[in-house]
Amino acid sequence: MIAYFVTDYFWPGIGGLENSICYLATSLQTRVPVEILTTAPGKEMLPGSSLKIKRFDPCTGDAYREMAAYIQTRPLPAALCFMGFSDRWTEEHLQFIDHARRSITDLIAFKIPSLHEFSQYIDCEQRLRHFRSVKYALCLNSEIRRELKEHGVEGEKLVELTNGVPTSHFTPVSKRRKAELRQQFEIDDKPTFIFPGRFAGRKKVGLLIEAFSRVESANLILLGYPDDRFDQEAAVTLPKDHRRIRILGPTFDVRPYLQAADVFVSASSAEGMPNALLEAFSCGLPALVSDIAGHREVVDAGSNGRFFRTDDPDDLIEGIRWFAGNQHLYPGLSERAREKAVEHFDIERVADLYAKLLIN
């Protein structure tokens, strides 16, 4: 069997969906051959990756037909995993899924990254037809599963499968190494919060900037770039006095920045299973996050992190000040964050679950 991961976006290193695909495919290919089929341009990959990628030009209008033709030249049996939604999915894409089900394989899985994407997706005409053609709808958390069931997706198709991270790669570092990294990145001794990811509207990066501009006792590092493909709320503006807030742009290696920071922070209004949070937990960072479904699946309040009310800058500020004033609690919070990542979100565990689903 060959497992094909189909995605319209594949820029590993700067996107949670892409990184989760990369981690999963890398681990899964020790159990079953994996190929990534994508309409994304470019050749970028995470350093050291050996994944096989086939790219199709979306500008021709025939990308999905070419995908289907390519799969039919390859050895069977096959499994198709559609890894998330896209703003480019057209009637041609639906035809691709229907054709694949009839002529290639009935083992088709469809991953739903978050309720945000799903709510936009089902508003499109006849898009729920996709779910009638797939064998499994892969849900990153229980609320996604419940939402799909309420929209009439059959319960036997709904499978909860989390994202995962390579916990042997994302690890905490010694105090000495942390100090070296902070010196390298010119980070002072104030508690340093970090958010790595795209600056899409639903990520609420502007809310983070607003809150941290009102707190003198903490730093904020933003690793990412404005992503306005889906909305016009992605642009961010720094205040005039922004010495404690730094935008460092996207990077293919977030690990040293996570290891240099103290706390992961996210004000996102919608997430499925945020890979950035899992990477941070694996590096031993506790979390200050908005109270949404995707965060609640990972963070245990008081044990390895803290929640604040969504879209509430004052409650976020209270959380920032709590972390800034309780640095003596960091070792325990860090240890429990790392334990949660290793016990529940290690990529080998997640790959085992995918392998059982696809092979069985």
N, C-alpha and C positions, 0 to 999 in steps of 0.2 A: 504493500500500500504506500502511496505518496499522499502526504497532507499538503494542500495548497492553501496558503494564507493570502486572501485577496484584500487589497487595501488601496484606497485612492490617495492616501497621504503616507509618505515614508521618508522622513528626514530624521533618522535616529540621532539621539543626543540632545535634541531640543524640544521634543514632544513626548508627553506621557504615553499616548497611544502607540507611537512608533517604538518607544523604548520597551513597552510591555510586549509588543510583537517580537522585537528582537530578542529579548530575554527568553520568552517562551519558545520561540523557534529554535534558538541555540540549544536549549536544554532538551526540547522534544526530539531533535534530530538524532540524539543518541538512542532513541527508542524506535523512531519511524522516520523515513526520509521526509524532508520538508523543503518546499520552495515557496518563495514570496513572489506573488504576481501583483504588480502595482502600475498605476497610471501616473505616478509621481516622477518627474524628471530628475536627473542628477545621478551621481554615483556614490553619494556619501554613505558611510556605514560607521558603526561604532568601531573604535580601534580594536584590531585583533579578531574581528568577526569573520567567520568562514561561511556565512549563509549564502545560499544560491538565490539570486534575485533576477527576475525577468521583468523588464519594463516595457510598457506599451504606451504609445503616443496618444493621449486623449484628444489631441487636436484633429486627428483624422476622422473621428466619428465612428471608427470601427474597432476601438480598443477592446471592447468586451467580446465582440465576435472573434477577434484575433486571439483573445485569451481562451475562448472555448475551443478554437481550432488547435491551439497549442496543446491544451490538455489532452485532446483526443489523439495527438501523436505520441503521447507519453505512456508509460506502462500503467495498466490498471490492476487492481482497483484504486480508487482515489477518494479522498475526502476533501471537501471545500469548506473553508472557514472564512466567512466574511467578517473582517475585523473592524467593525464600526461603520457609522453612517458617513455620508458625503454630500456636499452641496451639488455635486455633478451627477448624481444618480438619476438616470433618465429611464424612459420606457425601454430603451435598449438594454439597460442593466437588468430590468425585470425579465426581459426575454432571455438574457444570459442565464439567469437563475433557473427559469423554466426549462430552457434547453439542457442545462447541466443535469437537472433532475431527471429528465426523460432519457437522455442519451449518454450520460457519463456516470453519474452516481446519485443515489438517493440519500447519501450521507452528507448533508449540507447543514452547517451550523452558522448561526448569525449572531454576532456579538453586539450587545447593546451597551455602549460605554456609559451613558447617563440618561436620566429622565429628561434632561434639557434637550439632548439630541432626539430622543424618542418623541417628545411632544411636538417638536418641529416637523419631524418626519411623518407622523401620522396625519398631519394637516394636509399633506400633499395627496393629490387624487390617486386613489387605488393603491397607495403604497403598502397598506396592510396585506395586500396580495402576496408580498414577499414572504410573510410569515406562514402563509398557507402552503408554500413551496419548500419550506425548510423542515428538517427533522428536529433540530434543536435551536431554541432561542437562548443564548448564553447571557445570563444576568449577573452583573457584578455585585449586586446587593439585593437584599430582600424586598426593598421598596420598588425596585425596577420590576422584579418578578410579580409583585402584587399589581402594579400598574398595568403590565401587559395582560395579566389575567382579566383585569377589569375591562380591557379593550377587546376581549374575546379570543385571545390566543389560548389554545388548548393547554391545559395544565401539564399534560405529559410531555409537551415540547419544552417546557421551561426548566432550565438547569442553572443553578447558582454555581458560578465558578469565579473565584477572585482573580485579581492580578497577582503577580509574584515578582520578587526581585532576587538577584544572586547575592545572598547574604554573606557569602564568602568573599565577595568583591567589595560590597559596601559595608565597611567595618568601622568601629570607633578607633581612635588613635590615642596614643599616650599623651600626657600633659605636655611633654617636651615637644612632640611632633605637632601638637595643636598650636603651641606657641610659635613654632617655626612657620607654620602655615599662616598664622595671623600676621606675623611680621612680613611674610612674602606678599600678602594681599593688603597690607597697610591697614589692618584692623586694630583699633585701640582696645583697651581693657573693658569697655562697656559691654553689657550683654548684647549679643549680636543675633538678630533674627534674620532668617533667610527665606525667600520665596523663589524657587526655580520653576519656570514654565512660561507658556505663551501669555501675553497680556491681552487675552480675549475679554470681551465685555463682562461675561459671567464670572471671570476670575476676580473682578473688583480690585484691581491693583491700585486704582485711584483712591479707594477707601483706605488701603494700607498706607499710602503716602500721606493722606490727610491725617490719619491717626498718629503716625510716627513723627510727623512734623510738629505735633503738639506735645511730644514727650522728649525731654532732654536726656533721659537716663538710659537710652537704648539706641542701637544702630539697626538699620535695615539694609539688607543687600538683596537686590532684584536681579536674578539671572534670567534673561529672556528678551523678548522683542514684541512690539505691538502687532497683533494679529487681527486685522480688520476684514478678513474674508467673509465673516458671517454677520458682523455688526459694526456700527460706527462708534462704539464705546470703548474701543481698544486703546486709543491714544492716551498717553499719560503725560502729565506736566509736573515737573518738580518745582517746589517753592523756591523763592530766591535764596533763602538760607537753607541749603540742603546738605550740609556737610555730613550729617549722620545718615543720609539716605543716598545710596549709590546704585545706579543701573549699570551693570557690567556687560550686558548683552548676552546672546546665546553662547553656549559652549558645548563641545562634545564630551566633556568630562566634568560633571558636576561634583564628583566625589570629593576632591580636595576642598571645595568651597563648603560642602556640607560638614566635612570634618573640622573645618576652621570655625564654623558657626556654633551657636549655643542652642537656639530654638528654631524649629520650623514654624512658619506662619502662613495661613491662607484665609482669605476672606471670601472665597468662592461661593456663589449662590447655588451651584449645582455640580455634583461630581458623582461618578459611579464608584470607582476604586482608584483614587489618585496615586499614580506611580511615584510622583515626587514625594508624597507623604511616606510611602513605603520605603523609598530610598533613604529618607531622613531618619526614619525609625531604625532602619538597619545600621545606620551610622551612629545610633545612640542619641539622636536629638529628640527631646520631648516636643510636643506640638501645642500651638495656640491656634485654634481653627474655628471657623463658623459652624454653627449647629445645624448641619445638613446630613442627609442620609449617608452619603459616601464617606464622610468623616466619622460618623458614629459607628460605622462598621469596623473602624481601625482604632480610634482613640478611646481610652477608658479614662473618664474624667477623674482627676485626683490621683491617678496611678501613673500615667505616662503623658498626661497633657491636660488641657483645659479648653472649654468651649466658650464662645461669646455669641451673642444674638446676631443673626444674619442682618447685614446692612445697618448695624448699630455701631458707629464709630466710638461712642462713649464707652460702650461695653468692651469693645476691642482695646481701648486705651486702659481700661481697668485691668484687663488681662496682661497687657504689656508691663504695666507697673507692678503687677503681682509677680511676674517672672523676674523683673529687675530687682525687686526687693526680697526675693527668696532664692538667691543663688546657692545657698547652702543645701537646697533640696535637689539641685541639678544631678548629683551622682545617682541618687535613687531613681529619679524620673528617667534618667538616661538608661540605666540598667534595665528598667522595666520596658522601655520602648524597644530596646534591642531584643529582649526576650520575646516580645509580641511579634516582631518581624520574623525571627528565626522559627518560632513555634507554629505560626499561622500563615506566613506569606513567603516562605522560602520557595524559590522558583522550581526546585526539584520536586517538591510536594505538588505544586500546581501542575507541572508537566506530567507527573504520574496520573493525575486526575484527567487531563486532556487525553493522554494515551489510552486510558481505559475507555473513555467515551468514544474515541475514534476507532480503536481497534475492535472493541466489543460490539 
